[in-house]
């Protein structure tokens, strides 16, 4: 297969913009890791007009897909966890071309998983966990049990990924296999939700109570990145400043719900700043000093 693909990747390897090329072969007949293709060619380039380019090929009854992604897009996938297959591709793919050890260093960084990267990813997972939990609780209180079930499953997934990251690993596609080994308490909750014999409302009630405790017990860890960034300046923050900060912008739409949760739990103070409107104040935020 590599011989058939060589003309495709050799042409691009000669371009100065190309940083690295990996080949990922199908591991089993279904193989969602390669989108059912027999092989994936994954190329990382310094700059790309559309940030991601995909092309499909067919040769000798085999299917192949070419993925070309910018460095910026790869960094986004890794940081936000929006394309977890890429981590597997980088760690387990066969290196066909590596300019100045770009792929080698990227793989090394993924395996090492530096503390600063971990704190950011934990913060992002924690913010998603808070949103899913609160939305699920709202559905539960309104007796929309199936919608509540959907949200609590998602919140448990975020809790599971958070736990895996906190132990120094990247969450894999088979995250529950990881969690079963390192955080059996969370795995047990998941089992009780999907396999329990009690009516769905009773299972959900127990899960929300248990989840509330687990979320609260992880608040210091989950909020560490956000609070450290906020502590970098002495003045209070407007929400606009936070949303457009280089690090905090990665929280996207979940930043607001995380800030609200941390205000409620006493980690962040609210400062009222007068506006021209009588009785109307701007809200500004600062970290509560320990």
C-alpha positions in Angstrom: 0.0 0.0 0.0 2.8 2.4 0.8 4.3 1.9 -2.7 1.0 2.9 -4.2 0.8 6.0 -2.1 4.4 7.0 -2.5 3.8 9.4 -5.5 1.2 11.2 -3.5 3.3 11.9 -0.4 6.7 12.2 -2.1 5.4 15.2 -4.1 4.3 17.0 -0.9 7.3 16.0 1.2 9.4 18.0 -1.2 7.5 21.2 -0.4 9.1 23.4 2.3 5.7 24.0 3.9 5.3 20.2 4.9 6.3 19.4 8.4 5.6 15.7 8.6 3.7 12.8 7.0 2.2 9.8 8.8 0.6 6.6 7.5 -2.2 4.9 9.5 -3.4 1.5 8.4 -6.8 0.0 9.2 -6.6 -2.3 12.2 -9.9 -4.2 11.9 -12.7 -4.5 9.4 -14.9 -1.7 10.8 -12.0 0.5 12.0 -13.6 3.9 12.9 -10.1 5.1 13.6 -9.6 5.4 9.8 -13.2 6.1 8.9 -13.4 2.7 7.3 -10.6 3.5 4.9 -7.8 1.0 4.4 -5.2 3.7 5.1 -4.9 7.3 6.1 -2.1 9.6 5.0 -1.9 12.4 7.5 0.2 15.4 6.7 0.9 18.4 8.9 1.9 21.7 7.2 3.0 25.0 8.6 0.2 27.0 6.9 -2.9 26.0 5.1 -5.5 28.4 3.6 -8.5 26.3 4.8 -6.8 24.7 7.9 -7.9 21.3 6.8 -7.9 19.6 3.4 -9.2 16.0 2.8 -9.0 14.0 -0.4 -10.2 10.4 -1.1 -8.5 7.9 -3.3 -9.2 4.3 -4.6 -6.5 1.9 -5.9 -6.5 -1.8 -6.4 -9.7 -2.3 -4.5 -8.2 -0.3 -1.6 -9.5 3.0 -0.2 -7.2 5.7 1.1 -7.8 9.2 2.5 -5.4 12.1 2.5 -5.7 14.5 5.5 -3.7 17.7 5.3 -3.9 19.9 8.5 -2.2 23.1 9.5 0.0 23.1 12.7 -2.6 25.4 14.2 -5.4 23.0 13.5 -3.5 20.0 15.0 -2.8 22.1 18.1 -6.5 22.9 18.4 -7.5 19.2 18.1 -5.0 18.2 20.8 -5.9 21.0 23.2 -9.6 20.9 22.9 -10.0 17.2 22.4 -12.2 17.7 19.3 -10.5 15.0 17.2 -9.0 12.4 19.6 -8.2 10.1 16.7 -5.3 12.4 15.8 -3.5 11.6 19.1 -3.6 8.0 18.2 -2.5 8.8 14.6 0.5 10.7 15.9 1.5 8.2 18.5 1.0 5.0 16.6 1.2 6.1 12.9 4.2 5.1 10.7 6.4 8.2 10.0 7.0 8.6 6.3 8.6 12.0 6.5 9.7 14.2 9.4 11.2 17.6 8.8 13.5 18.7 11.6 12.0 16.0 13.9 8.7 17.8 14.0 6.6 14.6 14.3 9.1 13.1 16.8 8.9 16.2 19.0 5.1 16.3 18.8 4.9 12.6 19.7 7.3 13.2 22.6 5.2 16.1 23.8 2.0 14.0 23.7 3.6 11.2 25.6 5.2 13.5 28.2 2.0 15.6 28.5 3.5 18.7 30.2 1.8 20.0 33.3 0.8 23.3 31.7 -1.0 21.5 28.8 -2.7 19.2 31.3 -4.0 22.1 33.4 -5.6 23.7 30.3 -7.2 20.5 29.1 -8.5 19.7 32.7 -10.0 23.2 32.8 -11.8 22.8 29.5 -13.1 19.3 30.4 -14.3 20.7 33.8 -16.2 23.6 32.1 -17.9 21.1 29.8 -18.7 18.9 32.7 -20.3 21.7 34.6 -22.5 22.7 31.6 -23.7 19.2 30.9 -24.4 18.5 34.6 -26.4 21.7 35.1 -28.4 21.2 31.8 -29.1 17.6 32.8 -30.2 18.6 36.3 -32.6 21.1 34.7 -34.1 18.4 32.5 -34.4 16.1 35.5 -36.1 18.7 37.6 -38.6 19.2 34.7 -39.1 15.4 34.5 -37.7 15.2 31.0 -35.8 12.0 32.0 -34.5 10.8 28.6 -33.0 14.3 28.0 -31.5 14.2 31.5 -30.1 10.7 30.9 -28.4 12.0 27.7 -26.8 14.9 29.5 -25.6 12.9 32.5 -24.0 10.3 30.2 -22.1 13.2 28.6 -21.2 14.7 31.9 -19.8 11.3 33.1 -17.7 11.2 29.9 -16.2 14.6 30.7 -15.6 13.5 34.3 -13.9 10.4 33.0 -11.7 12.3 30.6 -10.9 14.8 33.3 -9.7 12.0 35.6 -7.6 10.4 32.9 -5.9 13.8 32.2 -5.3 14.4 35.9 -3.4 11.1 36.0 -1.1 12.3 33.2 -2.6 10.6 30.2 -4.5 11.7 27.1 -8.0 10.3 27.0 -8.2 7.6 24.3 -11.2 6.6 22.2 -11.7 3.8 24.7 -11.7 6.1 27.6 -13.8 3.8 29.8 -11.1 1.1 29.7 -8.7 3.8 31.0 -11.1 4.9 33.7 -11.8 1.4 34.9 -8.2 1.0 35.9 -7.4 4.4 37.3 -10.8 5.8 38.7 -13.0 2.7 39.4 -15.4 5.0 41.3 -16.4 6.9 38.2 -16.6 3.7 36.2 -19.0 2.2 38.8 -21.3 5.3 38.4 -21.4 4.8 34.7 -22.2 1.1 35.1 -25.0 1.9 37.5 -26.5 4.4 35.1 -26.6 2.2 32.0 -27.0 -1.2 33.6 -29.1 -0.5 36.8 -32.4 -2.3 37.3 -34.2 0.7 39.0 -36.5 3.0 37.1 -34.7 5.7 35.1 -35.8 8.5 37.5 -34.3 6.7 40.5 -31.1 6.0 38.7 -30.8 9.6 37.6 -31.5 10.9 41.1 -28.7 8.8 42.6 -26.4 9.8 39.7 -27.0 13.5 40.1 -26.3 13.3 43.8 -23.1 11.3 43.3 -22.0 13.5 40.4 -22.5 16.7 42.4 -20.1 15.4 45.1 -17.5 14.3 42.5 -17.7 17.6 40.7 -17.3 19.6 43.9 -14.4 17.4 45.0 -12.6 18.2 41.7 -13.3 21.9 41.7 -9.8 23.0 42.8 -8.2 20.9 40.2 -10.7 21.8 37.5 -10.5 25.5 38.1 -6.7 25.7 38.6 -5.9 26.9 35.1 -8.6 29.6 35.0 -7.8 30.9 38.5 -4.0 31.0 37.7 -4.6 33.0 34.5 -7.0 35.4 36.3 -4.3 35.9 39.1 -1.8 37.1 36.6 -3.1 40.7 36.9 -4.2 42.5 40.1 -7.2 44.3 38.5 -10.5 42.6 38.2 -11.6 41.2 34.8 -14.6 42.0 32.6 -16.1 39.0 31.0 -15.1 40.4 27.6 -11.5 40.5 28.6 -11.6 36.9 29.8 -13.4 35.6 26.7 -10.8 37.1 24.4 -7.7 36.2 26.4 -5.4 33.9 24.4 -5.7 31.0 26.9 -9.2 31.5 28.2 -10.8 31.9 24.7 -10.2 28.1 24.4 -13.0 27.5 26.9 -15.4 29.1 24.3 -19.1 29.0 25.2 -18.4 27.1 28.4 -16.4 29.8 30.1 -19.5 31.7 31.3 -21.0 28.7 33.1 -17.7 27.9 34.7 -17.3 31.4 36.0 -20.8 31.4 37.3 -20.2 28.1 39.1 -16.9 29.4 40.7 -18.7 32.5 41.9 -21.4 30.3 43.5 -18.7 28.1 45.2 -16.7 31.1 46.5 -13.6 30.9 44.3 -14.3 34.1 42.3 -15.6 37.4 43.6 -18.0 39.7 41.8 -17.3 43.5 41.8 -20.0 45.9 40.8 -18.9 48.8 38.7 -21.3 51.7 38.2 -22.6 52.5 34.7 -24.4 55.6 33.4 -27.7 53.9 34.1 -29.1 54.3 37.5 -29.0 51.1 39.4 -27.2 49.3 36.6 -23.7 47.9 37.2 -21.0 46.2 35.2 -20.0 42.8 36.7 -16.2 42.3 37.1 -14.5 39.3 38.4 -11.5 38.6 40.6 -10.0 35.5 42.3 -10.8 35.2 46.0 -7.6 35.3 48.0 -7.0 32.3 50.1 
